[in-house]
């Protein structure tokens, strides 16, 4: 076969395959764009939730033991599950760190709650909110709340880094 014949065969094959190649590339780009949009939506929700957790942890650590609330919720767990599907390994690892700190914070928060006092022993417990053990737990809560704020910043940085790639 001569060169002209090969060029003719290549032209026919190229003409036949070009719509398929174009469609394949377009659908691949559409899937990538859809994944990026999904990531953006989930990351926006994750950043809002982690900021709320960090703020609540800081407030709860500084407040009176009776006013402190647990942080994190089923909503955060749901977002964590969604992020596991679409997030990069770095973002998910940072979210897991934050989730572990949240669990630790809630465990220490339970330790600082006041215990019931029998009426005949009330005079022994007046001012018991500031006993040494509870003060130690409050300091621990404050340290963990600081760690949660740092973890929120790391999640934010990981998301920013991923979205700028």
C-alpha positions in Angstrom: 0.0 0.0 0.0 1.2 3.4 -0.8 1.3 6.5 1.4 -1.7 8.1 -0.2 -3.9 5.1 0.6 -2.7 5.1 4.3 -3.6 8.8 4.5 -7.0 8.1 3.2 -7.6 5.3 5.7 -6.4 7.5 8.6 -8.7 10.3 7.4 -11.7 7.9 7.4 -10.9 6.4 10.8 -10.2 9.9 12.2 -13.5 11.2 10.9 -15.4 8.2 12.3 -13.8 8.3 15.8 -13.7 12.1 16.3 -17.3 12.4 17.6 -16.7 9.6 20.1 -13.4 11.1 21.3 -15.0 14.5 21.7 -18.0 13.1 23.6 -15.7 11.1 25.8 -13.6 14.1 26.7 -16.7 16.3 27.3 -18.4 13.7 29.6 -15.1 13.3 31.5 -14.9 17.0 32.1 -18.5 17.2 33.0 -18.0 14.5 35.7 -15.0 16.4 37.0 -16.9 19.7 37.2 -19.8 17.9 39.0 -17.4 16.5 41.5 -15.8 19.9 42.1 -19.3 21.5 42.6 -20.2 18.7 45.1 -16.9 19.2 47.0 -17.5 23.0 47.2 -20.9 22.5 48.6 -19.8 19.9 51.2 -16.7 21.9 52.1 -18.8 25.0 52.7 -21.0 23.1 55.1 -18.0 21.5 56.7 -16.3 24.9 57.3 -19.4 26.4 58.7 -19.9 23.4 61.1 -16.2 23.4 62.2 -16.3 27.1 62.8 -19.4 26.7 64.9 -17.8 23.8 66.9 -14.6 25.8 67.5 -16.6 28.8 68.7 -18.9 26.7 70.9 -15.9 24.8 72.4 -14.2 28.1 73.3 -17.4 29.5 74.9 -18.2 26.3 76.7 -14.6 26.0 78.1 -14.8 29.5 79.5 -18.4 29.3 80.8 -19.8 28.1 84.1 -20.0 24.3 84.3 -23.8 24.5 84.5 -24.0 26.4 81.2 -21.6 24.4 79.2 -23.0 22.3 76.3 -21.6 19.4 74.4 -20.2 20.3 71.0 -20.5 18.5 67.7 -23.7 16.8 66.7 -25.3 14.3 64.3 -25.1 17.0 61.7 -21.3 17.1 62.0 -21.2 13.3 61.8 -23.3 13.4 58.7 -21.0 16.0 57.1 -18.0 13.9 58.1 -19.5 10.9 56.2 -20.2 13.0 53.2 -16.7 14.4 53.3 -15.3 10.9 53.4 -16.8 10.3 50.0 -15.5 13.4 48.2 -12.7 14.8 50.3 -9.0 14.3 49.7 -7.1 12.2 52.2 -5.5 15.3 53.8 -8.9 17.0 54.4 -10.4 13.9 55.8 -7.5 13.3 58.1 -7.8 16.8 59.4 -11.5 16.3 59.9 -10.9 13.1 61.9 -8.4 15.0 64.1 -11.1 17.6 64.8 -13.7 14.9 65.4 -11.4 13.1 68.0 -10.8 16.4 69.8 -14.5 17.0 69.9 -15.1 13.7 71.5 -12.3 14.3 74.0 -13.8 17.7 74.8 -17.2 16.2 75.4 -15.7 13.5 77.7 -14.0 16.1 79.8 -17.1 18.3 79.8 -19.0 15.4 81.5 -16.3 15.3 84.2 -16.8 18.9 85.1 -20.6 18.7 85.5 -21.7 19.1 89.1 -22.7 16.0 91.0 -25.8 15.9 93.1 -25.3 16.9 96.7 -27.4 15.6 99.5 -29.0 18.5 101.5 -27.4 17.5 104.8 -23.9 17.8 103.1 -24.6 21.1 101.3 -22.4 23.2 103.6 -19.4 21.0 102.5 -20.1 21.7 98.8 -20.7 25.4 98.8 -18.3 26.8 96.3 -17.5 23.3 95.0 -17.6 24.6 91.4 -14.0 25.8 92.0 -12.6 22.8 93.7 -9.1 21.8 92.4 -10.2 18.8 90.4 -12.9 20.8 88.6 -10.4 23.6 88.0 -8.0 21.1 86.4 -10.8 19.8 84.2 -11.7 23.4 83.2 -8.0 24.0 82.2 -8.0 20.8 80.2 -11.2 21.9 78.5 -9.6 25.2 77.6 -6.6 23.4 76.2 -8.7 21.1 74.1 -10.8 24.1 72.9 -7.6 25.7 71.7 -6.7 22.5 70.0 -10.1 22.5 68.3 -9.6 26.0 67.1 -6.2 25.0 65.6 -7.7 21.9 64.0 -10.4 24.1 62.4 -7.6 26.2 61.0 -5.9 23.1 59.6 -9.1 21.9 58.0 -9.5 25.3 56.4 -5.9 25.3 55.1 -6.3 21.8 53.7 -9.5 22.7 51.9 -7.9 25.9 50.5 -4.9 23.9 49.4 -7.0 21.3 47.7 -9.3 23.7 45.9 -6.3 25.8 44.6 -4.7 22.8 42.9 
